[in-house]
Amino acid sequence: MKKIVSASLLFAVLGTAAALADAHSDREAVMRANGGAVRALNGAVANFDAGVVKTQGQVLVDNAAKIKTLFAPGTDQNDPDALPAVWTDAAGFSAAADKFSADAAKVAMATDGPSLQAALAAVNGDCGGCHRTYRKPPAPRPAPPAAQ
C-alpha cells in the first residue's frame, strides 16, 4: 500500500513539474503567434486585405482568451521571462489582459486600413505596456563588431 501511495505521489510531482514547464512553452507559443499575427496585419494596413484581417485578427482574439489561463495562480515557477508582478498584481494583470482582449476584437472587426491601423496601435500599446510591467527586460544585444 505504501508503494502505491509513494508511486502516486511521485507521478503527481512529476506531472506538476511537466505542466509548469509546458506553461512556459505554451506562453512562448502564444506570444510568438501574436507577434506573427501583428506582423501580418501591419502588412495589411496599406493594402487592406479583409482575409488577412479576419484570420490574423482571430489569432489575436483566440490568444487573448488564453492569456489569463496561461498565467494563472500557481504557474509562476520555471518562467525566466515573467516578473513576479504577474501573480502579485493579479488585478492589474487581469485588467491588462481584458484590455488586450477588447482591442484584439477591434482589430478583427477592422473594415479598412485606417481602422486597422488604429486598432493595431492599441494592441501594440497593450503588448508593450504589459511587457514593460510584467516581463523581465530582454538581455542586451551585443554591440556589432567595429568596422575596420
C-alpha positions in Angstrom: 0.0 0.0 0.0 2.8 2.4 0.8 4.4 1.7 -2.5 1.2 2.6 -4.3 0.9 5.9 -2.4 4.6 6.7 -2.9 4.3 6.0 -6.7 1.1 8.1 -6.9 2.8 11.0 -5.1 5.9 10.7 -7.4 3.8 10.8 -10.5 1.8 13.8 -9.2 5.0 15.7 -8.5 6.5 14.8 -11.9 3.2 15.7 -13.7 3.2 19.1 -11.9 6.8 19.8 -13.0 6.0 18.9 -16.6 2.8 21.1 -16.5 4.8 24.1 -15.3 7.4 23.6 -18.0 4.6 23.3 -20.5 3.1 26.5 -19.2 6.2 28.4 -20.2 6.3 26.8 -23.6 2.6 27.5 -24.1 3.2 31.1 -23.2 6.0 31.4 -25.7 3.9 29.8 -28.4 1.0 32.2 -27.9 3.3 35.3 -27.8 5.1 34.2 -31.0 1.8 33.6 -32.7 0.6 37.1 -31.6 3.8 38.6 -33.0 3.3 36.8 -36.3 -0.3 37.9 -36.5 0.6 41.6 -35.8 3.4 41.5 -38.5 0.9 40.1 -41.0 -1.7 42.7 -40.0 0.8 45.5 -40.3 1.3 44.5 -43.9 -2.4 44.7 -44.5 -2.7 48.3 -43.4 -1.6 50.0 -46.6 -3.3 47.4 -48.9 -6.3 46.4 -46.8 -6.9 42.7 -47.1 -10.1 41.6 -45.3 -9.0 37.9 -45.4 -5.8 38.7 -43.6 -7.6 40.8 -41.1 -10.2 38.1 -40.4 -7.7 35.2 -40.0 -4.9 37.1 -38.2 -7.4 39.1 -36.1 -8.9 35.8 -35.0 -5.5 34.6 -33.9 -5.2 37.6 -31.6 -8.8 37.1 -30.3 -8.2 33.4 -29.6 -4.9 34.0 -27.9 -6.3 36.9 -25.8 -8.8 34.4 -24.4 -5.8 32.2 -23.3 -3.7 34.8 -21.5 -5.3 34.7 -18.0 -5.2 30.9 -18.0 -1.6 30.7 -19.2 -0.6 33.0 -16.2 -3.0 31.5 -13.7 -2.0 31.4 -10.0 0.4 28.6 -9.3 2.1 28.8 -12.8 4.8 31.2 -11.6 7.6 28.6 -11.4 10.1 27.9 -14.1 9.5 31.0 -16.2 12.6 33.0 -16.7 10.8 35.8 -18.6 7.9 36.6 -16.3 8.2 39.0 -13.4 6.6 38.1 -10.1 4.2 41.1 -10.6 2.1 38.9 -13.0 1.0 37.0 -9.9 1.4 39.6 -7.1 -0.6 42.2 -9.1 -3.3 39.8 -10.3 -5.9 42.5 -10.6 -3.6 44.7 -12.8 -2.6 41.8 -15.0 -6.2 40.8 -15.4 -7.2 44.3 -16.4 -4.3 44.4 -18.9 -5.4 41.1 -20.4 -9.0 42.3 -20.6 -7.9 45.4 -22.4 -5.8 43.4 -24.9 -8.8 41.1 -25.5 -11.1 44.1 -26.2 -8.5 45.7 -28.5 -7.9 42.4 -30.3 -11.6 42.2 -31.1 -11.4 45.7 -32.6 -8.6 44.5 -34.9 -10.6 41.6 -36.1 -13.5 43.9 -36.8 -11.5 46.5 -38.8 -13.1 47.4 -42.1 -10.4 49.5 -43.8 -6.7 50.5 -43.4 -7.3 53.4 -41.1 -9.5 51.5 -38.7 -7.0 48.6 -38.7 -4.1 51.0 -38.1 -5.8 52.5 -35.1 -6.8 49.1 -33.7 -3.2 47.8 -34.2 -1.8 50.8 -32.4 -3.9 50.0 -29.4 -2.9 46.3 -29.5 0.8 47.3 -29.8 0.4 49.6 -26.8 -1.2 46.8 -24.8 1.6 44.4 -25.6 4.3 46.9 -24.8 2.7 48.1 -21.6 2.2 44.5 -20.4 5.8 43.5 -21.3 7.2 46.6 -19.5 5.2 45.8 -16.4 5.1 42.0 -16.2 8.1 40.8 -18.3 11.8 40.8 -17.5 13.7 43.0 -19.9 15.5 41.0 -22.6 19.3 40.7 -22.2 21.1 43.5 -24.1 22.2 42.6 -27.5 26.0 42.6 -28.1 27.4 45.5 -29.9 28.2 44.9 -33.6 31.8 44.5 -34.4 33.7 47.7 -35.1 34.2 48.4 -38.8 37.8 48.4 -39.9 
